[in-house]
């Protein structure tokens, strides 16, 4: 048996994301734990992916519904990509 779901990871820590602490980089939309992005912003550091400075006021902790929508969109995109390769 194999799980076909991909679990997003945090761009700051590399750990798997959890719905209660889910955020996106305001510049590149890469997934990150909100608490970790907040620490980057408070330290005046840049996103590890896009290298843009993370601004605290631009960070948003996503709701469960927003997280669900992102995960469904990601899953749908990957399914469509696999279908395209089969043709």
DSSP file (Angstrom, degrees, kcal/mol; ACC not computed):
  #  RESIDUE AA STRUCTURE BP1 BP2  ACC     N-H-->O    O-->H-N    N-H-->O    O-->H-N    TCO  KAPPA ALPHA  PHI   PSI    X-CA   Y-CA   Z-CA
    1    1 A X              0   0    0      0, 0.0     2,-0.4     0, 0.0     0, 0.0   0.000 360.0 360.0 360.0 145.2    0.0    0.0    0.0
    2    2 A X        -     0   0    0      0, 0.0     2,-0.4     0, 0.0     0, 0.0  -0.995 360.0-128.6-143.1 133.5    1.1    3.5   -0.8
    3    3 A X        -     0   0    0     -2,-0.4     0, 0.0     1,-0.1     0, 0.0  -0.661  13.7-163.5 -79.4 132.5   -0.3    6.9    0.1
    4    4 A X        +     0   0    0     -2,-0.4     2,-0.4     2,-0.1    -1,-0.1   0.396  57.2 103.8 -98.1   2.6   -0.7    9.1   -3.0
    5    5 A X        -     0   0    0      2,-0.0     2,-0.5     1,-0.0    -2,-0.1  -0.711  62.8-143.9 -88.3 132.6   -1.1   12.3   -1.0
    6    6 A X        -     0   0    0     -2,-0.4     2,-0.6    65,-0.1    69,-0.1  -0.813  10.1-147.0 -91.9 132.7    1.8   14.7   -0.9
    7    7 A X        -     0   0    0     -2,-0.5    -2,-0.0     1,-0.0    64,-0.0  -0.885  20.0-125.6-100.2 123.0    2.2   16.5    2.4
    8    8 A X        -     0   0    0     -2,-0.6     9,-2.4     8,-0.1     2,-0.3  -0.225  23.8-142.6 -65.1 157.7    3.6   20.0    2.0
    9    9 A X  B     -A   16   0A   0      7,-0.3     2,-0.4    22,-0.1     7,-0.2  -0.835  18.8-100.9-121.7 160.5    6.7   21.0    3.9
   10   10 A X     >  -     0   0    0      5,-3.1     4,-2.1    -2,-0.3    22,-0.3  -0.644  19.7-146.8 -80.3 128.5    7.9   24.1    5.6
   11   11 A X  T  4 S+     0   0    0     20,-1.9    21,-0.1    -2,-0.4    -1,-0.1   0.721  98.0  47.2 -67.9 -20.1   10.4   26.2    3.7
   12   12 A X  T  4 S+     0   0    0      3,-0.1    -1,-0.2    21,-0.0    20,-0.1   0.908 129.9  14.0 -86.1 -47.3   12.1   27.3    6.9
   13   13 A X  T  4 S-     0   0    0      2,-0.2    -2,-0.2     3,-0.0     3,-0.1   0.704  86.9-127.6-105.3 -23.7   12.4   24.0    8.8
   14   14 A X     <  +     0   0    0     -4,-2.1    -3,-0.1     1,-0.3     2,-0.1   0.403  66.2 132.5  84.5  -2.6   11.8   21.2    6.3
   15   15 A X        -     0   0    0      1,-0.1    -5,-3.1    -6,-0.1    -1,-0.3  -0.398  67.2 -90.6 -77.9 159.1    9.2   19.8    8.6
   16   16 A X  B     -A    9   0A   0     -7,-0.2    -7,-0.3     1,-0.1    -1,-0.1  -0.372  47.0-108.3 -66.4 148.4    5.7   18.7    7.4
   17   17 A X        -     0   0    0     -9,-2.4     2,-0.4    -3,-0.1     5,-0.1  -0.417  26.1-154.5 -76.4 152.6    3.0   21.4    7.6
   18   18 A X    >   -     0   0    0      3,-0.2     3,-1.9    -2,-0.1    -9,-0.0  -0.987  21.8-125.4-127.2 140.4    0.2   21.3   10.1
   19   19 A X  G >  S+     0   0    0     -2,-0.4     3,-0.7     1,-0.3    48,-0.1   0.794 106.4  57.2 -57.0 -32.1   -3.2   23.0    9.5
   20   20 A X  G 3  S+     0   0    0      1,-0.2    -1,-0.3    41,-0.0    44,-0.0   0.529 115.4  34.9 -78.8  -4.6   -3.1   25.0   12.7
   21   21 A X  G <  S+     0   0    0     -3,-1.9    13,-1.8    13,-0.1     2,-0.4  -0.271  85.7 141.2-141.9  48.4    0.2   26.7   11.9
   22   22 A X  E <   +B   33   0B   0     -3,-0.7    40,-2.9    40,-0.4     2,-0.3  -0.812  14.5 150.4-107.0 132.0    0.0   27.1    8.1
   23   23 A X  E     -B   32   0B   0      9,-1.9     9,-2.4    -2,-0.4     2,-0.3  -0.919  30.6-135.6-147.4 170.6    1.2   30.1    6.2
   24   24 A X  E     -B   31   0B   0     36,-0.5    36,-0.4    -2,-0.3     2,-0.3  -0.961  34.4-100.2-128.6 148.7    2.6   31.1    2.8
   25   25 A X     >  -     0   0    0      5,-2.1     4,-2.0    -2,-0.3    34,-0.0  -0.539  31.5-136.1 -62.8 130.6    5.5   33.3    1.9
   26   26 A X  T  4 S+     0   0    0     -2,-0.3    -1,-0.2     1,-0.2    28,-0.0   0.734  99.7  40.8 -63.1 -21.4    3.9   36.6    0.9
   27   27 A X  T  4 S+     0   0    0     25,-0.1    -1,-0.2     3,-0.1    26,-0.0   0.890 132.3  14.6 -93.9 -47.0    6.2   36.9   -2.1
   28   28 A X  T  4 S-     0   0    0      2,-0.1    -2,-0.2    24,-0.1    -1,-0.0   0.482  89.0-128.5-112.7  -4.2    6.5   33.4   -3.6
   29   29 A X     <  +     0   0    0     -4,-2.0     2,-0.3     1,-0.2    -3,-0.1   0.712  50.8 155.8  63.3  23.1    3.6   31.6   -1.9
   30   30 A X        -     0   0    0      1,-0.1    -5,-2.1    -5,-0.0    -1,-0.2  -0.616  49.9-102.7 -77.7 141.3    5.8   28.7   -0.8
   31   31 A X  E     +B   24   0B   0     -2,-0.3   -20,-1.9    -7,-0.2     2,-0.3  -0.332  50.3 162.4 -67.5 143.5    4.3   26.9    2.3
   32   32 A X  E     -B   23   0B   0     -9,-2.4    -9,-1.9   -22,-0.3     2,-0.3  -0.981  46.6 -96.7-156.7 148.2    5.8   27.6    5.7
   33   33 A X  E  >  -B   22   0B   0     -2,-0.3     4,-2.4   -11,-0.2     3,-0.4  -0.533  35.3-135.1 -64.7 130.9    4.9   27.2    9.3
   34   34 A X  H  > S+     0   0    0    -13,-1.8     4,-2.5    -2,-0.3     5,-0.2   0.901 103.3  54.2 -58.2 -43.2    3.4   30.5   10.3
   35   35 A X  H  > S+     0   0    0      1,-0.2     4,-1.4   -14,-0.2    -1,-0.2   0.863 110.7  46.6 -61.2 -35.6    5.3   30.5   13.6
   36   36 A X  H  > S+     0   0    0     -3,-0.4     4,-1.9     2,-0.2    -1,-0.2   0.887 111.5  49.6 -75.0 -39.6    8.6   30.0   11.7
   37   37 A X  H  X S+     0   0    0     -4,-2.4     4,-2.6     1,-0.2    -2,-0.2   0.878 108.1  55.5 -65.1 -36.5    7.9   32.7    9.1
   38   38 A X  H  X S+     0   0    0     -4,-2.5     4,-2.6    -5,-0.2    -1,-0.2   0.903 106.3  50.3 -61.9 -41.6    7.0   35.1   12.0
   39   39 A X  H  X S+     0   0    0     -4,-1.4     4,-1.5     2,-0.2    -1,-0.2   0.892 110.0  50.6 -64.2 -39.5   10.4   34.5   13.5
   40   40 A X  H  <>S+     0   0    0     -4,-1.9     5,-2.7     2,-0.2     4,-0.4   0.940 111.9  47.8 -61.1 -46.0   12.1   35.2   10.2
   41   41 A X  H ><5S+     0   0    0     -4,-2.6     3,-1.4     1,-0.2    15,-0.2   0.919 110.3  50.6 -62.0 -44.8   10.1   38.4    9.8
   42   42 A X  H 3<5S+     0   0    0     -4,-2.6    -1,-0.2     1,-0.3    -2,-0.2   0.796 111.3  49.3 -65.0 -27.6   11.0   39.5   13.4
   43   43 A X  T 3<5S-     0   0    0     -4,-1.5    -1,-0.3    -5,-0.2    -2,-0.2   0.462 113.4-119.4 -89.1  -1.9   14.7   38.9   12.7
   44   44 A X  T < 5 +     0   0    0     -3,-1.4    -3,-0.2    -4,-0.4    -2,-0.1   0.763  63.3 148.9  71.2  24.8   14.5   40.8    9.4
   45   45 A X      < -     0   0    0     -5,-2.7     9,-2.2    -6,-0.2     2,-0.2  -0.391  43.6-113.3 -91.2 169.0   15.5   37.8    7.4
   46   46 A X  B     -C   53   0C   0      7,-0.3     7,-0.3    -2,-0.1     2,-0.1  -0.620  34.8 -91.8 -99.3 157.7   14.6   36.8    3.9
   47   47 A X     >  -     0   0    0      5,-2.7     4,-1.5    -2,-0.2    -1,-0.1  -0.443  32.0-134.6 -61.5 137.6   12.6   33.9    2.6
   48   48 A X  T  4 S+     0   0    0      2,-0.2    -1,-0.1     1,-0.1   -36,-0.0   0.686 100.3  43.4 -72.6 -17.5   14.9   30.9    1.9
   49   49 A X  T  4 S+     0   0    0      3,-0.1    -1,-0.1   -19,-0.1    -2,-0.0   0.913 128.8  19.0 -92.2 -53.8   13.2   30.3   -1.5
   50   50 A X  T  4 S-     0   0    0      2,-0.1    -2,-0.2   -20,-0.0     3,-0.1   0.566  90.5-133.2 -99.2  -9.4   12.7   33.7   -3.1
   51   51 A X     <  +     0   0    0     -4,-1.5     2,-0.3     1,-0.2    -3,-0.1   0.626  58.1 137.5  68.1  15.0   15.3   35.7   -1.0
   52   52 A X        -     0   0    0      1,-0.1    -5,-2.7    -6,-0.0    -1,-0.2  -0.728  64.5 -99.5 -92.3 144.0   12.9   38.6   -0.4
   53   53 A X  B     -C   46   0C   0     -2,-0.3     2,-0.6    -7,-0.3    -7,-0.3  -0.373  36.1-127.5 -61.9 132.5   12.7   40.1    3.1
   54   54 A X        -     0   0    0     -9,-2.2     2,-0.5   -14,-0.1   -10,-0.2  -0.732  20.2-152.5 -85.7 122.6    9.7   38.7    5.0
   55   55 A X    >>  -     0   0    0     -2,-0.6     3,-1.6     1,-0.1     4,-0.6  -0.853  10.2-142.6-100.8 128.1    7.5   41.5    6.4
   56   56 A X  G >4 S+     0   0    0     -2,-0.5     3,-1.1     1,-0.3    -1,-0.1   0.861 100.1  55.1 -55.9 -41.5    5.5   40.7    9.5
   57   57 A X  G 34 S+     0   0    0      1,-0.2    -1,-0.3   -16,-0.1    -3,-0.0   0.644 104.6  55.5 -72.1 -12.0    2.5   42.7    8.5
   58   58 A X  G <4 S+     0   0    0     -3,-1.6    -1,-0.2     2,-0.0    -2,-0.2   0.577  87.1 100.1 -92.8 -11.4    2.3   40.7    5.2
   59   59 A X    <<  -     0   0    0     -3,-1.1     2,-0.4    -4,-0.6   -34,-0.1  -0.496  51.2-172.5 -78.3 143.9    2.1   37.3    6.9
   60   60 A X        -     0   0    0    -36,-0.4     2,-0.6    -2,-0.2   -36,-0.5  -0.988  22.4-136.7-139.4 128.0   -1.2   35.6    7.3
   61   61 A X        -     0   0    0     -2,-0.4   -38,-0.2   -38,-0.1     2,-0.2  -0.739  35.2-128.7 -79.7 123.5   -2.0   32.5    9.3
   62   62 A X        -     0   0    0    -40,-2.9   -40,-0.4    -2,-0.6   -28,-0.1  -0.461  13.7-122.9 -80.8 146.0   -4.3   30.5    7.0
   63   63 A X     >  -     0   0    0     -2,-0.2     4,-2.4     1,-0.1     5,-0.2  -0.311  31.1-103.0 -76.4 166.5   -7.7   29.1    8.1
   64   64 A X  H  > S+     0   0    0      1,-0.2     4,-2.6     2,-0.2     5,-0.2   0.896 123.6  51.9 -57.2 -41.9   -8.5   25.4    7.9
   65   65 A X  H  > S+     0   0    0      1,-0.2     4,-2.1     2,-0.2    -1,-0.2   0.883 109.1  49.2 -65.1 -38.8  -10.7   26.1    4.9
   66   66 A X  H  > S+     0   0    0      2,-0.2     4,-2.0     1,-0.2    -1,-0.2   0.898 112.0  48.7 -66.6 -40.1   -7.8   28.0    3.1
   67   67 A X  H  X S+     0   0    0     -4,-2.4     4,-2.5     2,-0.2    -2,-0.2   0.931 110.2  51.7 -63.6 -45.5   -5.4   25.1    3.9
   68   68 A X  H  X S+     0   0    0     -4,-2.6     4,-2.5     1,-0.2    -2,-0.2   0.906 109.0  50.5 -58.5 -43.6   -7.9   22.6    2.6
   69   69 A X  H  X S+     0   0    0     -4,-2.1     4,-2.3     2,-0.2    -1,-0.2   0.896 110.4  49.6 -62.8 -41.3   -8.3   24.5   -0.7
   70   70 A X  H  X S+     0   0    0     -4,-2.0     4,-2.4     2,-0.2    -2,-0.2   0.921 112.3  47.5 -64.1 -44.4   -4.5   24.7   -1.2
   71   71 A X  H  X S+     0   0    0     -4,-2.5     4,-2.3     1,-0.2    -2,-0.2   0.902 113.0  48.0 -65.9 -40.7   -4.1   21.0   -0.6
   72   72 A X  H  X S+     0   0    0     -4,-2.5     4,-2.6    -5,-0.2    -1,-0.2   0.898 111.7  50.4 -66.0 -39.7   -7.0   20.1   -2.9
   73   73 A X  H  X S+     0   0    0     -4,-2.3     4,-2.4     2,-0.2    -2,-0.2   0.916 111.2  48.6 -64.0 -43.2   -5.6   22.4   -5.6
   74   74 A X  H  X S+     0   0    0     -4,-2.4     4,-2.0     2,-0.2    -2,-0.2   0.913 112.6  48.0 -62.8 -43.7   -2.1   20.8   -5.3
   75   75 A X  H  X S+     0   0    0     -4,-2.3     4,-2.2     2,-0.2    -2,-0.2   0.913 111.9  49.2 -64.5 -43.8   -3.6   17.3   -5.5
   76   76 A X  H  X S+     0   0    0     -4,-2.6     4,-2.5     1,-0.2    -2,-0.2   0.909 109.9  51.7 -62.9 -43.3   -5.7   18.2   -8.6
   77   77 A X  H  X S+     0   0    0     -4,-2.4     4,-2.1     1,-0.2    -1,-0.2   0.901 111.1  47.4 -60.4 -42.7   -2.7   19.8  -10.3
   78   78 A X  H  X S+     0   0    0     -4,-2.0     4,-2.2     2,-0.2    -1,-0.2   0.880 111.2  51.0 -68.8 -37.7   -0.6   16.7   -9.7
   79   79 A X  H  X S+     0   0    0     -4,-2.2     4,-2.1     2,-0.2    -2,-0.2   0.910 111.4  47.9 -64.1 -41.8   -3.4   14.4  -10.9
   80   80 A X  H  X S+     0   0    0     -4,-2.5     4,-2.0     1,-0.2    -2,-0.2   0.886 110.4  52.2 -65.6 -38.8   -3.8   16.4  -14.1
   81   81 A X  H  X S+     0   0    0     -4,-2.1     4,-1.5     2,-0.2    -2,-0.2   0.912 109.5  48.8 -63.6 -42.9    0.0   16.4  -14.7
   82   82 A X  H  X S+     0   0    0     -4,-2.2     4,-1.3     1,-0.2    -2,-0.2   0.898 109.9  52.0 -64.0 -40.8    0.0   12.5  -14.3
   83   83 A X  H  X S+     0   0    0     -4,-2.1     4,-1.0     1,-0.2    -1,-0.2   0.885 106.8  53.7 -62.6 -38.8   -2.9   12.2  -16.8
   84   84 A X  H  < S+     0   0    0     -4,-2.0    -1,-0.2     1,-0.2     3,-0.2   0.838 106.8  51.6 -64.4 -34.5   -1.0   14.4  -19.3
   85   85 A X  H  < S+     0   0    0     -4,-1.5    -1,-0.2     1,-0.2    -2,-0.2   0.772 103.9  58.4 -74.3 -26.4    2.0   12.1  -19.1
   86   86 A X  H  <        0   0    0     -4,-1.3    -1,-0.2     1,-0.2    -2,-0.2   0.793 360.0 360.0 -72.7 -27.5   -0.1    9.0  -19.8
   87   87 A X     <        0   0    0     -4,-1.0    -1,-0.2    -3,-0.2    -2,-0.1   0.464 360.0 360.0 -76.6 360.0   -1.3   10.4  -23.1
